[in-house]
């Protein structure tokens, strides 16, 4: 499972020109799921994301997490995080999980964030979404679960 996190001053998602989710300061999280991902991976990744200290403290240092800042999260499903571009000019998405499996794991990810508690807004799974955000910093971080070092046995 992968989550591409962007620290934002604002973010919103629209479907068919209708606003379906919006946050002010916090994190916009694009979440991708692959075939081998489990509910435990989704839970662990959400815990890692909620504890990631990339929000600014009073001194302007990246020293606070969503958990301790009271910030919000906008979660967007994004199968293209598993695009394979090693060959040709058209990405392959065979590494992305089937929609029904991905939908369940993203729901687990969101439920874990909400249990922190963190205010969570969402896009609509499988919809053609228009995401608008203002990246703060800019700060963009990629988290994976299991992490690539764990897969290597490090």
N, CA, C and O of each residue as an XYZ file, in Angstrom:
616
protein
N       0.861     -1.165      0.000
C       0.000      0.000      0.000
C       0.903      1.223      0.000
O       1.962      1.230      0.628
N       0.477      2.240     -0.702
C       1.235      3.489     -0.791
C       0.317      4.654     -0.477
O      -0.866      4.652     -0.818
N       0.899      5.656      0.189
C       0.182      6.910      0.392
C       1.150      8.045      0.095
O       2.219      8.154      0.696
N       0.744      8.887     -0.850
C       1.494     10.084     -1.194
C       0.846     11.223     -0.413
O      -0.319     11.559     -0.623
N       1.631     11.810      0.495
C       1.101     12.813      1.419
C       1.632     14.181      1.034
O       2.829     14.363      0.814
N       0.722     15.137      0.956
C       1.114     16.522      0.720
C       0.585     17.376      1.870
O      -0.604     17.354      2.187
N       1.498     18.129      2.486
C       1.078     19.082      3.516
C       0.407     20.246      2.790
O       0.965     20.801      1.843
N      -0.787     20.609      3.239
C      -1.568     21.619      2.514
C      -2.089     22.707      3.450
O      -2.285     22.490      4.646
N      -2.304     23.878      2.864
C      -3.019     24.933      3.581
C      -4.516     24.853      3.295
O      -5.342     25.388      4.034
N      -4.845     24.154      2.177
C      -6.234     23.875      1.833
C      -6.242     22.805      0.756
O      -5.293     22.690     -0.020
N      -7.310     22.023      0.708
C      -7.484     21.024     -0.347
C      -8.961     20.714     -0.476
O      -9.707     20.751      0.502
N      -9.373     20.407     -1.703
C     -10.760     20.027     -1.932
C     -10.836     19.064     -3.096
O      -9.952     19.016     -3.951
N     -11.923     18.293     -3.108
C     -12.170     17.367     -4.206
C     -13.603     17.551     -4.671
O     -14.535     17.665     -3.875
N     -13.743     17.576     -5.998
C     -15.060     17.736     -6.615
C     -15.325     16.563     -7.554
O     -14.411     16.034     -8.187
N     -16.580     16.175     -7.628
C     -17.047     15.171     -8.579
C     -18.236     15.784     -9.304
O     -19.197     16.224     -8.672
N     -18.170     15.812    -10.620
C     -19.229     16.435    -11.434
C     -19.516     17.868    -10.966
O     -20.672     18.276    -10.848
N     -18.449     18.618    -10.705
C     -18.516     20.011    -10.250
C     -19.157     20.197     -8.880
O     -19.415     21.330     -8.474
N     -19.418     19.114     -8.165
C     -19.969     19.220     -6.814
C     -18.876     18.940     -5.792
O     -18.142     17.960     -5.917
N     -18.768     19.788     -4.794
C     -17.792     19.617     -3.729
C     -18.172     18.401     -2.886
O     -19.280     18.329     -2.355
N     -17.241     17.441     -2.767
C     -17.516     16.244     -1.951
C     -16.610     16.155     -0.735
O     -16.893     15.381      0.180
N     -15.531     16.924     -0.698
C     -14.635     16.931      0.446
C     -13.752     18.154      0.424
O     -13.310     18.596     -0.636
N     -13.492     18.711      1.623
C     -12.686     19.923      1.701
C     -12.041     20.026      3.075
O     -12.681     19.735      4.085
N     -10.768     20.440      3.119
C     -10.083     20.688      4.387
C      -9.316     21.996      4.297
O      -9.041     22.508      3.211
N      -8.982     22.516      5.450
C      -8.053     23.644      5.530
C      -6.682     23.037      5.842
O      -6.298     22.067      5.189
N      -5.947     23.552      6.787
C      -4.609     23.043      7.078
C      -4.636     21.571      7.474
O      -5.460     21.134      8.276
N      -3.712     20.828      6.886
C      -3.625     19.406      7.191
C      -2.871     18.672      6.112
O      -1.916     19.197      5.539
N      -3.307     17.439      5.832
C      -2.622     16.593      4.874
C      -3.595     16.057      3.832
O      -4.667     15.553      4.167
N      -3.208     16.173      2.571
C      -3.938     15.540      1.481
C      -3.228     14.223      1.222
O      -2.022     14.205      0.975
N      -3.965     13.122      1.276
C      -3.374     11.784      1.171
C      -3.956     11.046     -0.032
O      -5.153     10.765     -0.088
N      -3.083     10.741     -0.991
C      -3.465      9.950     -2.153
C      -3.078      8.511     -1.845
O      -1.903      8.229     -1.614
N      -4.047      7.593     -1.837
C      -3.821      6.229     -1.363
C      -3.985      5.234     -2.513
O      -5.000      5.220     -3.209
N      -2.940      4.391     -2.693
C      -2.970      3.335     -3.693
C      -2.824      1.975     -3.029
O      -2.130      1.833     -2.022
N      -3.486      0.976     -3.606
C      -3.502     -0.376     -3.033
C      -3.034     -1.364     -4.093
O      -3.394     -1.250     -5.265
N      -2.224     -2.337     -3.671
C      -1.782     -3.401     -4.564
C      -2.360     -4.747     -4.099
O      -2.993     -4.816     -3.045
N      -2.146     -5.795     -4.867
C      -2.771     -7.102     -4.646
C      -2.446     -7.738     -3.299
O      -3.307     -8.391     -2.710
N      -1.240     -7.566     -2.805
C      -0.810     -8.269     -1.592
C      -1.144     -7.512     -0.310
O      -0.826     -7.991      0.778
N      -1.770     -6.356     -0.408
C      -2.063     -5.562      0.780
C      -3.150     -6.204      1.626
O      -4.050     -6.873      1.118
N      -3.042     -5.981      2.936
C      -3.961     -6.558      3.919
C      -4.582     -5.456      4.765
O      -4.107     -4.320      4.740
N      -5.636     -5.768      5.513
C      -6.183     -4.779      6.443
C      -5.136     -4.301      7.466
O      -5.151     -3.142      7.881
N      -4.240     -5.195      7.861
C      -3.175     -4.799      8.791
C      -2.251     -3.764      8.155
O      -1.792     -2.843      8.831
N      -1.978     -3.909      6.858
C      -1.161     -2.909      6.146
C      -1.865     -1.557      6.144
O      -1.234     -0.524      6.369
N      -3.167     -1.564      5.893
C      -3.933     -0.317      5.855
C      -3.927      0.365      7.220
O      -3.751      1.580      7.311
N      -4.117     -0.412      8.270
C      -4.106      0.127      9.633
C      -2.743      0.703      9.976
O      -2.646      1.815     10.495
N      -1.689     -0.051      9.688
C      -0.328      0.393     10.012
C       0.034      1.653      9.224
O       0.654      2.566      9.770
N      -0.344      1.711      7.953
C      -0.030      2.878      7.134
C      -0.768      4.118      7.638
O      -0.196      5.208      7.667
N      -2.020      3.963      8.032
C      -2.777      5.094      8.584
C      -2.156      5.572      9.890
O      -2.087      6.776     10.137
N      -1.706      4.648     10.724
C      -1.041      5.028     11.975
C       0.248      5.787     11.681
O       0.529      6.804     12.315
N       1.028      5.300     10.728
C       2.268      5.990     10.354
C       1.966      7.388      9.824
O       2.639      8.352     10.191
N       0.957      7.499      8.962
C       0.607      8.797      8.376
C       0.127      9.775      9.452
O       0.490     10.951      9.418
N      -0.676      9.310     10.396
C      -1.208     10.199     11.434
C      -0.138     10.655     12.415
O      -0.301     11.682     13.073
N       0.951      9.904     12.519
C       2.043     10.249     13.432
C       3.226     10.919     12.744
O       4.195     11.288     13.407
N       3.162     11.080     11.437
C       4.267     11.668     10.681
C       4.419     13.144     11.061
O       3.489     13.932     10.886
N       5.570     13.507     11.571
C       5.804     14.863     12.073
C       6.284     15.774     10.945
O       7.477     16.033     10.791
N       5.306     16.256     10.154
C       5.637     17.142      9.034
C       4.867     18.458      9.074
O       4.983     19.279      8.164
N       4.081     18.656     10.130
C       3.371     19.923     10.290
C       4.207     20.851     11.160
O       4.927     20.400     12.050
N       4.106     22.145     10.898
C       4.957     23.104     11.590
C       4.496     23.373     13.020
O       3.304     23.413     13.323
N       5.500     23.557     13.889
C       5.215     23.995     15.251
C       5.287     25.525     15.303
O       5.402     26.176     14.264
N       5.221     26.092     16.493
C       5.227     27.554     16.654
C       6.522     28.188     16.148
O       6.537     29.371     15.809
N       7.611     27.412     16.094
C       8.898     27.922     15.613
C       9.108     27.689     14.122
O      10.180     27.985     13.595
N       8.092     27.159     13.435
C       8.204     26.913     12.005
C       8.951     25.640     11.651
O       9.324     25.444     10.494
N       9.178     24.766     12.635
C       9.881     23.493     12.401
C       8.859     22.383     12.142
O       7.763     22.389     12.702
N       9.235     21.438     11.291
C       8.372     20.270     11.064
C       8.483     19.373     12.292
O       9.374     18.529     12.386
N       7.556     19.574     13.233
C       7.680     18.921     14.522
C       6.356     18.384     15.052
O       6.311     17.813     16.142
N       5.266     18.566     14.281
C       3.948     18.129     14.746
C       3.315     17.181     13.742
O       3.570     17.252     12.540
N       2.500     16.310     14.256
C       1.773     15.354     13.419
C       0.296     15.743     13.382
O      -0.139     16.633     14.112
N      -0.461     15.071     12.530
C      -1.915     15.271     12.532
C      -2.486     14.921     13.896
O      -3.390     15.587     14.400
N      -1.947     13.875     14.476
C      -2.432     13.394     15.775
C      -2.345     14.485     16.838
O      -3.275     14.650     17.627
N      -1.237     15.234     16.871
C      -1.099     16.224     17.936
C      -1.393     17.654     17.497
O      -1.300     18.569     18.315
N      -1.744     17.873     16.242
C      -2.004     19.236     15.773
C      -3.483     19.570     15.649
O      -3.857     20.743     15.632
N      -4.320     18.553     15.564
C      -5.735     18.799     15.331
C      -6.057     19.117     13.880
O      -7.150     19.588     13.564
N      -5.075     18.848     12.980
C      -5.294     19.080     11.555
C      -6.255     18.062     10.963
O      -6.695     17.134     11.642
N      -6.569     18.247      9.704
C      -7.511     17.378      8.991
C      -6.802     16.630      7.879
O      -5.693     16.981      7.479
N      -7.462     15.592      7.389
C      -6.944     14.817      6.264
C      -7.997     14.747      5.165
O      -9.189     14.594      5.434
N      -7.536     14.862      3.923
C      -8.376     14.611      2.759
C      -7.804     13.373      2.095
O      -6.671     13.398      1.615
N      -8.569     12.291      2.059
C      -8.111     11.008      1.527
C      -8.728     10.781      0.153
O      -9.946     10.819     -0.024
N      -7.837     10.542     -0.819
C      -8.253     10.333     -2.203
C      -7.705      8.985     -2.663
O      -6.500      8.752     -2.571
N      -8.559      8.101     -3.153
C      -8.080      6.835     -3.714
C      -7.387      7.127     -5.047
O      -7.869      7.925     -5.851
N      -6.245      6.465     -5.264
C      -5.500      6.730     -6.495
C      -4.740      5.486     -6.938
O      -3.610      5.250     -6.510
N      -5.376      4.693     -7.803
C      -4.762      3.465     -8.295
C      -3.510      3.737     -9.113
O      -2.666      2.853     -9.261
N      -3.375      4.962     -9.652
C      -2.217      5.276    -10.495
C      -0.908      5.316     -9.708
O       0.161      5.405    -10.312
N      -0.965      5.253     -8.375
C       0.268      5.151     -7.586
C       0.980      3.822     -7.849
O       2.152      3.665     -7.508
N       0.274      2.871     -8.452
C       0.887      1.592     -8.820
C       1.093      1.467    -10.325
O       1.105      0.359    -10.860
N       1.252      2.583    -11.003
C       1.542      2.567    -12.439
C       2.934      1.995    -12.679
O       3.886      2.341    -11.979
N       3.043      1.127    -13.663
C       4.342      0.588    -14.077
C       4.692      1.252    -15.408
O       4.013      1.052    -16.415
N       5.757      2.040    -15.392
C       6.155      2.794    -16.580
C       7.504      2.342    -17.117
O       8.154      3.072    -17.865
N       7.929      1.135    -16.738
C       9.252      0.666    -17.150
C       9.346      0.372    -18.638
O      10.435      0.442    -19.208
N       8.233      0.045    -19.280
C       8.276     -0.293    -20.706
C       7.215      0.488    -21.458
O       6.124      0.741    -20.946
N       7.549      0.857    -22.659
C       6.583      1.519    -23.534
C       6.246      2.922    -23.081
O       6.918      3.513    -22.236
N       5.171      3.439    -23.678
C       4.748      4.802    -23.379
C       3.413      4.862    -22.651
O       2.986      5.935    -22.226
N       2.761      3.732    -22.507
C       1.483      3.687    -21.806
C       1.691      2.948    -20.488
O       2.163      1.811    -20.493
N       1.346      3.575    -19.351
C       1.525      2.900    -18.062
C       0.650      1.656    -17.961
O      -0.454      1.606    -18.504
N       1.162      0.666    -17.264
C       0.393     -0.531    -16.946
C      -0.081     -0.397    -15.497
O       0.653      0.091    -14.638
N      -1.291     -0.828    -15.240
C      -1.837     -0.732    -13.894
C      -2.135     -2.112    -13.310
O      -2.969     -2.239    -12.414
N      -1.463     -3.136    -13.810
C      -1.714     -4.497    -13.334
C      -1.322     -4.686    -11.869
O      -1.807     -5.612    -11.219
N      -0.451     -3.820    -11.339
C      -0.059     -3.937     -9.930
C      -1.088     -3.333     -8.983
O      -1.010     -3.554     -7.774
N      -2.048     -2.577     -9.503
C      -3.102     -2.002     -8.667
C      -4.098     -3.097     -8.295
O      -4.410     -3.968     -9.106
N      -4.587     -3.041     -7.074
C      -5.560     -4.034     -6.597
C      -6.884     -3.890     -7.338
O      -7.196     -2.835     -7.889
N      -7.646     -4.967     -7.339
C      -8.999     -4.935     -7.901
C      -9.829     -3.913     -7.124
O      -9.625     -3.739     -5.922
N     -10.754     -3.240     -7.793
C     -11.521     -2.184     -7.132
C     -12.197     -2.595     -5.823
O     -12.144     -1.838     -4.854
N     -12.827     -3.761     -5.762
C     -13.512     -4.171     -4.534
C     -12.533     -4.339     -3.375
O     -12.839     -3.964     -2.243
N     -11.360     -4.901     -3.655
C     -10.342     -5.077     -2.615
C      -9.794     -3.722     -2.171
O      -9.646     -3.471     -0.975
N      -9.497     -2.859     -3.123
C      -8.947     -1.540     -2.807
C      -9.946     -0.713     -1.998
O      -9.561     -0.031     -1.048
N     -11.208     -0.770     -2.366
C     -12.241     -0.001     -1.663
C     -12.268     -0.375     -0.175
O     -12.357      0.503      0.683
N     -12.192     -1.672      0.130
C     -12.222     -2.125      1.525
C     -10.989     -1.666      2.302
O     -11.097     -1.258      3.459
N      -9.825     -1.731      1.670
C      -8.599     -1.343      2.367
C      -8.510      0.169      2.563
O      -7.988      0.632      3.577
N      -9.008      0.928      1.614
C      -9.028      2.382      1.796
C     -10.020      2.748      2.899
O      -9.774      3.680      3.664
N     -11.128      2.031      2.989
C     -12.087      2.262      4.080
C     -11.429      1.963      5.434
O     -11.649      2.691      6.402
N     -10.634      0.910      5.505
C      -9.906      0.585      6.741
C      -8.920      1.696      7.083
O      -8.796      2.085      8.245
N      -8.217      2.207      6.072
C      -7.282      3.317      6.249
C      -8.009      4.525      6.846
O      -7.539      5.114      7.820
N      -9.155      4.894      6.264
C      -9.937      6.047      6.729
C     -10.451      5.819      8.143
O     -10.365      6.714      8.984
N     -10.981      4.636      8.415
C     -11.517      4.329      9.759
C     -10.421      4.417     10.821
O     -10.676      4.858     11.942
N      -9.217      4.005     10.476
C      -8.100      4.091     11.421
C      -7.766      5.546     11.714
O      -7.519      5.897     12.868
N      -7.754      6.400     10.693
C      -7.513      7.826     10.916
C      -8.617      8.438     11.785
O      -8.333      9.209     12.702
N      -9.858      8.095     11.498
C     -10.982      8.657     12.247
C     -10.951      8.248     13.718
O     -11.423      8.992     14.577
N     -10.401      7.078     14.012
C     -10.328      6.586     15.386
C      -9.287      7.322     16.219
O      -9.272      7.182     17.442
N      -8.404      8.115     15.575
C      -7.298      8.784     16.290
C      -7.793      9.739     17.385
O      -7.263      9.589     18.485
N      -8.679     10.652     17.267
C      -9.518     11.007     16.138
C      -8.916     12.137     15.297
O      -8.331     13.087     15.819
N      -9.077     12.001     14.003
C      -8.704     13.019     13.032
C      -9.929     13.275     12.168
O     -10.641     12.340     11.802
N     -10.174     14.532     11.843
C     -11.248     14.858     10.909
C     -10.801     14.423      9.518
O      -9.752     14.848      9.032
N     -11.601     13.576      8.883
C     -11.250     13.036      7.576
C     -12.357     13.348      6.579
O     -13.534     13.079      6.820
N     -11.951     13.919      5.462
C     -12.831     14.096      4.311
C     -12.335     13.133      3.244
O     -11.170     12.738      3.258
N     -13.214     12.750      2.317
C     -12.838     11.769      1.294
C     -13.346     12.173     -0.081
O     -14.298     12.939     -0.227
N     -12.668     11.624     -1.081
C     -13.190     11.656     -2.428
C     -14.187     10.520     -2.567
O     -14.566      9.890     -1.580
N     -14.609     10.262     -3.795
C     -15.524      9.150     -4.062
C     -14.756      8.087     -4.825
O     -14.258      8.338     -5.922
N     -14.663      6.903     -4.245
C     -13.890      5.823     -4.828
C     -14.369      5.538     -6.250
O     -15.565      5.375     -6.490
N     -13.426      5.481     -7.185
C     -13.716      5.134     -8.570
C     -14.272      6.265     -9.416
O     -14.452      6.109    -10.623
N     -14.543      7.400     -8.792
C     -15.104      8.530     -9.548
C     -13.988      9.297    -10.254
O     -12.818      9.204     -9.883
N     -14.369     10.046    -11.265
C     -13.453     10.974    -11.922
C     -13.461     12.236    -11.065
O     -14.419     13.009    -11.085
N     -12.382     12.434    -10.315
C     -12.332     13.505     -9.326
C     -11.425     14.642     -9.788
O     -10.423     14.421    -10.468
N     -11.795     15.853     -9.408
C     -10.953     17.025     -9.621
C     -10.457     17.465     -8.240
O     -11.234     17.924     -7.404
N      -9.157     17.316     -8.021
C      -8.562     17.655     -6.732
C      -7.818     18.974     -6.880
O      -7.031     19.161     -7.807
N      -8.080     19.871     -5.962
C      -7.412     21.167     -5.950
C      -6.782     21.334     -4.573
O      -7.430     21.097     -3.553
N      -5.503     21.747     -4.550
C      -4.842     21.910     -3.262
C      -3.755     22.959     -3.350
O      -3.268     23.295     -4.429
N      -3.390     23.464     -2.192
C      -2.246     24.354     -2.077
C      -1.236     23.638     -1.204
O      -1.415     23.516      0.008
N      -0.158     23.160     -1.844
C       0.886     22.427     -1.139
C       1.662     23.433     -0.297
O       2.101     24.466     -0.803
N       1.827     23.132      0.974
C       2.485     24.016      1.926
C       3.926     23.578      2.118
O       4.182     22.497      2.647
N       4.851     24.390      1.701
C       6.270     24.096      1.902
C       7.101     24.290      0.644
O       7.902     25.225      0.619
N       6.980     23.517     -0.356
C       6.135     22.325     -0.503
C       6.706     21.134      0.273
O       7.919     20.942      0.361
N       5.789     20.349      0.826
C       6.163     19.121      1.520
C       5.355     17.991      0.900
O       4.125     18.004      0.937
N       6.049     17.015      0.332
C       5.418     15.836     -0.268
C       6.222     14.617      0.157
O       7.433     14.564     -0.059
N       5.549     13.628      0.768
C       6.202     12.448      1.330
C       5.484     11.199      0.815
O       4.255     11.166      0.749
N       6.258     10.174      0.450
C       5.694      8.885      0.056
C       5.938      7.873      1.167
O       7.078      7.646      1.572
N       4.847      7.260      1.663
C       4.945      6.168      2.636
C       4.475      4.891      1.968
O       3.545      4.901      1.162
N       5.132      3.784      2.312
C       4.719      2.481      1.803
C       4.599      1.504      2.960
O       5.344      1.590      3.936
N       3.665      0.582      2.850
C       3.482     -0.458      3.847
C       3.155     -1.749      3.117
O       2.148     -1.761      2.408
N       3.891     -2.812      3.219
C       5.125     -2.828      3.991
C       6.173     -1.928      3.346
O       6.183     -1.734      2.131
N       7.049     -1.387      4.177
C       8.076     -0.483      3.652
C       9.037     -1.259      2.774
O       9.219     -2.463      2.956
N       9.654     -0.572      1.821
C      10.558     -1.238      0.883
C      11.747     -1.871      1.607
O      12.272     -2.881      1.137
N      12.190     -1.305      2.743
C      13.300     -1.917      3.484
C      12.851     -3.211      4.147
O      13.637     -4.151      4.267
N      11.584     -3.267      4.581
C      11.083     -4.512      5.184
C      11.031     -5.610      4.143
O      11.313     -6.770      4.444
N      10.672     -5.253      2.916
C      10.603     -6.242      1.847
C      11.984     -6.797      1.517
O      12.113     -7.931      1.054
N      13.027     -5.980      1.763
C      14.387     -6.413      1.479
C      15.004     -7.169      2.651
O      16.123     -7.671      2.549
N      14.281     -7.249      3.760
C      14.794     -7.952      4.920
C      15.741     -7.107      5.744
O      16.512     -7.648      6.536
N      15.704     -5.786      5.579
C      16.601     -4.890      6.334
C      16.031     -4.586      7.695
O      16.643     -3.851      8.470
